[in-house]
């Protein structure tokens, strides 16, 4: 396919980077943000320094390493107690993968991954899928497209969604196999507010939509030439084979993301109460901004990323005569199991599980851990701004966010 076909969603090309960078420097809102970092510098001096730093940057990965890498390292230093990254010893760092992960933070999930890949010797960082509902201002959209981001469109009609999903799927296949890029995308639309991370079948269906390998097309043509029950059987097998071929074409690697503390936990709890008490309640753009800001600046404690093996070999074991719906279900369950079994669990997770489920995992934490988590919960509860807060409900919702990773981990490892 031609790169121009993806102009409405793709990251910027090399020849576009300098032009967009100048547009950013002349954007009033962007300048207000930059002024916040160095209020003592005149705009002309600040922009001159930014231009000097941009000199020599030709690609979006170059922009990531020159501009975003220091920012992400600062975030790790200020907002975490350290980050760690695990991946299979035989994972080829020169190969390209579609990393499919659970979703904890709107901005930092992919940003931390990019830094971890680079620091661990992978040739490429990731192109990143991000919902256009978060691209509230023109400067944000320009900045993220410079940062290897492609746009996931939200709030569409059914017809628009079909076209958008096809275009995005084609782009992901193009990025992995022709642009030779890694790609990161969340396993579902939006974050799981209760941390019960499940891969949506619709995401997998989107992955398969854009596959257009000639072998798959030839199989489909051969099936259409068959007749009767034989035609139906061959059609089913062909459909299953093409789904598996499409997913193998992307080299999916499940990725587990574990934050010790979620700085947005109280905001998510607020959403649960608003949805319970206010009919038709929906988040506003300001709510999205508050979540982004809180997630970026909030304390996260320890952070761990763990990549599972690419699922290509596992896909080869599937029975391709199964209906496509069943294949998508099995793939989703496999990705979930790979993610759940690789969670890094912290004392707060076990404490929350014991309080909610009446279990006894006291060997996983100390009295101090329990006192510290209670203090943390109290501080988060104090930030809640819901009118007439239901404190018992809000506490239960926050505890559930920390307990669900334990529940899923135990279920996944018991099957292993």
N, C-alpha and C positions, 0 to 999 in steps of 0.2 A: 504494500500500500504506500501511498504518497504522504509525506508528513503534513502537507497542506490540508489534507482531509481532516486533521485533528486540530486545526487552528483554534477552534473555540474552547478547547479544554486543555491543551498540552502546555508544558513548561516552555519558557522562551528559548529560542534558538540562539546560537552564538552571535549572529549578526544583529539580533534584537537587543542584546544585553546592554550595550553602551547607551542606546537611545532611551530605554526604559529607566536606566540608572539616572540619567539627566532629568527625566520626568519626575522621578521620586524627589530629587533635590529641589525641585520647584513646586512640590506639593505642600500646601500650607499645613495640612494636618500631620504629614510626615515630619515636617520641620518642627512642629510643636513637640512631637515625640522625641526627636533628636535633641531638642533644647533641654528636655528633662534630664538627659544624661550629662550634659555639660552646659549648665545655664550661664556660666561666666564667659563662654565663647561667643563672639558675634557670629551671626549666620554665615557671613562670607568666609570667615576663617574655618568654621566647622565644615562647610561644604568643600572647601579647598582640601582639608585633611581627608575627607571621605573620598574625594576624587583621586588623591594621591594613593590611598589604600586600594582603590579599585583598579589602579593602573596594572595592566598585565592580566587581569581577569578576563577570560574568554568564554568560559563555559559555566553552566549552573553549578557543576560540582566545584569548580574553582571559586565561585561565589560562596558556596557553603563553607569551604575550607578557609577562605580569607576572612569572611565576615561572621558566619554563623558559628563556626567552631569555637572561637573565643567566648561567644555569648553562652553557648551550651555548657562549656567548661565552667563558666562563672555560675551558671544555674546549679550545676552539680555541686560546686564548692559551697554555695550559699544555702541551697535548699534541700540537700540530701546528706545522709551520713555515709555516702559512698555508693558507687554503682559497680555492678559486676555483670559479666557476660559469659555464658556458657554455650558451646555449640559442639556438635559431633566432631571427633578427631579427624574423620575422613571427609568432612565437608570441604568441597573444593572451593577455595577462596577466589579462583579465577572464573568459576561458573556463575551463572546468573539465576536468581531465585525470585519467586513471588512470596514474600514473607506475609503470612496471614496470622494476625495476632488478636488476642483479646485487647480491649481498649480501656485504658485508665485515664489518660490525660489528652485533652483535645489537641494540644500543640506538641507536648514534650515526648509522647510515645515514640514518634518517628524521629524527632530530633536527637534523642538519646541513642536510638538505634544507629543512626548515621554515624555518630561519633564512635560508638562501640565497634562498628564494622571497620571504620578507618583505622582505629587504634589497634585492631586485631589483624591487620594485614590484608583485609579484603580490598580488591582493586577498585570496586565501585561502592559508593553509598547508594541510597535508595531514591527512586522517584516516589512521590507520596500522593496518595489520593486523599483529598480533603473536600468536605461538603461546602457548596457555594453559599449556604446559609451563614457561614462564618466569615465570608469575605464581604464584610459590611461596608467598608470604605474602599474607594478605588486604589489607595496606596497599599492596603493590605493585599488586595488581589495581585497587584504588580510585584510586591515583595515576595509573596509565596511562589509566584510563577518563576521568579528568579532563583528560588530555592528548590528547584527540581520538583515542583508540585503540579499535579494535574487536577482538574476540577471535577468533582462529583456533584451533579445537579440534583437539587432537592425540590420538593413541593410541586411536582409536575402532574399533568393529567396522565391518564393511563397510556394514551397514544404517545405523548411526549416522553414518558418514562421508557417505553419500549425502544424508541429511537435513541434516547440518551444512553440506555444500558448497552445497546448494540455498539454505539460509537465508543463507549468507554472500554468495553470488552475488546474490541478490535485494537484500541490503543494500547491496552495492557499487553496483548500478544505482540504487538509491534515493538513496544518498549523492551520487552524481555528478549525477543528473538532477532530483531533487526537493529534496534538502537544499542542492544547489548547492555541493558541496564537492569539492576535489581529494582524491585518494586515492593513497596509496603502498602498494605491496605488492611483495615479492620475487618474482623470476621462478621460484623453486623453493622447496620446503619445506626450510628450513634453509640454511646457507651451504655453498657448494661448497668442501670442505676443501682441494682442490688448485687452487683459483682457475680451474678450467676451467668457466666460467660458461655454462650452457645452460638455456634456458627449458623447463620441463616441460610437455608436452602436457596433463597433468592440470590444471595451473593455468588454461590457456586454456579447457579444457572446463568448469571451474568457472565462469569468467567468463560463458560462454554459457548455463549452466543457468538462470539467474534471469531471462533476458530474456522478457518477457511482453507485448511490444507487440502491439496489436490486429492490425496488418498481418500479423505473423508467424502469429498464430493463424488469421486468415482464410485465409492461404495453405495452412496445414496442413489446414483444413476442406475447401478446394477440392480438394486433392490426394486426400483420403480419398473424395471423390465420383467420382473417375476410376476407370478400370478397365484391366486387362491391362498390357501393356508400356508403354502410354502413362502409366498410373498410376505405374509404377515410375520412368520417366524424369522425370515431373513431380515425384514425391516426392523424388527425388534432387536436382533443381534447387531445390525448395522448401527442403529441408534445408540445402543449401549457402547459399542466400540468407538463411535465418534465422540461421545461424552468423555470416555476415558482418554482418548487421544487428545482431546481439547485440553483436559486438565493436565496431562503429562507435558503438553506443549509449554506450560507455564512453570513447571518445576516448583511446585508449591512446597514451602517449608513452614510448618506451623511454628509459632513463636509465643512463648508464655512470658507475660510481663507481670511482675510482682512488686507493688509498692507497699512498704510497711505501713505508711499512713497515707490516706487520700485527703488532701487539703480541701477537696470539694465535697467531702462526705456530708457535711451539714447542709450544703446547698441541695444535694440530691435528696436528703431527708425532707427538706422544705418542699421540694417538688412533689414528693409522695403525699404530703398533707394537703397541698393545694389541689392536687388531682382528686384526692378523696373528698374534699370539702367544697370545691368550686366546680360546678358543672361546666365542661368545655374549656377548662383552663389550659392555656398554652404558654410556653416560654416566649418572652419578648426578645428582641435583638439585644436589649440592654442586659437581659439575663444571660445570653450567650457570652457577651463581653465580660460580665462579672465572673462567669465560670472560667473563661480563658485566663483572665488576670489572676484569679485565685489559684488556678492550677499551676500557672507559671511561677508565681511568687511564693506559694505556700510551702511549708515544710513537709517533706515526704519520708523522712527517715531513710532506711536502707532500700535500695532499688536493685532488682535483679532481672536480667533477661536471659532466657534459656531457649535456644533454637533446637527443634527436633530434626531428625533426618528428613530430607526431601521425600515426599510420598510417592515418587514415581514407581519404585519397586513394589510398593504395597498396591498401587493401582493395577499392576499387572496380575494380581491375584483375584481381582473381582470377576464375578460371573457376568459377562457383558450381555447375556441373554435376558437379564433382569430388566424390568421397566426402568426408564430413565429416572422417574421419581424415586424409585428404590435405590438406585445408584447414588443419587444426590444425598439421600438420607444416610447411607452408609459412609460416604465420604465425609459428611458433616460430623457424624459420630466419631470417625477416626481422628479428624482434626481436633475435635473437642477433647478426646482422650489424650492425645499427644500434648495438648496445652495443659490440661488439668493435672496430668501426672508430673509436669515439670514446674508447677508453682513453687516458689520459694515461700514457705510459710514462716511467719514470725510469731512471737509469743501472743501478740494481740489477737491473731486469728484463732488460736486455741482457746484463749480466754473467752472470746465472744462465743465460740462454739459451746463451751461448757456452760455458760450462763443461759444460752437459749435452749440447748438440747438436754441439759442435765447430765452431760457426759463428764468423765473425769480424765483429763489430760494434764494433770498437775505436774507431771514429769517434764512437760514441755515449757514450763515457765516458772518463775520464782514469785515470792510474795511482792518483791519490789516491782517486777514486771506488771503484776496485777494492779498495784497502787499507781504506777506510772500511767497505765492505760486508763484507769478510772479518772485520773487527773486530766488526761488528754480528752476523754469524752466530755467531761464537764466543761472544759475550755471551748470545745467545738459547739456544745449545746448553747453556751452563752452567746454565740454568734448568730443564732437563729433569729430571724426577724419576721416570722409568720405571725399574723394577728391571732391571738388566743392559741398559743402553741400547745399542742397535745404532747407533753413531755414524755409520757410513757411510750406513745406511738413513735415519736421521733427517735428515742433511744433504741427502741426495738429495730427500727429501720437501719440505724447506723450499725448496730451490732450485727445485723444480717449481712451488711456489706462486708464485714470482716469474717463472718462465719462461713459464708458460701464457698470461698476458695478451699477451706478445709473439707467441707462436705463433698465438693467435686473431686478434690485430690484423693480422699479416702475411697470414693466410688471408683475412680479410674485405676488406682493402684491395686484395689482388691480384685479387679478383673484381669490384671496382668499375670 
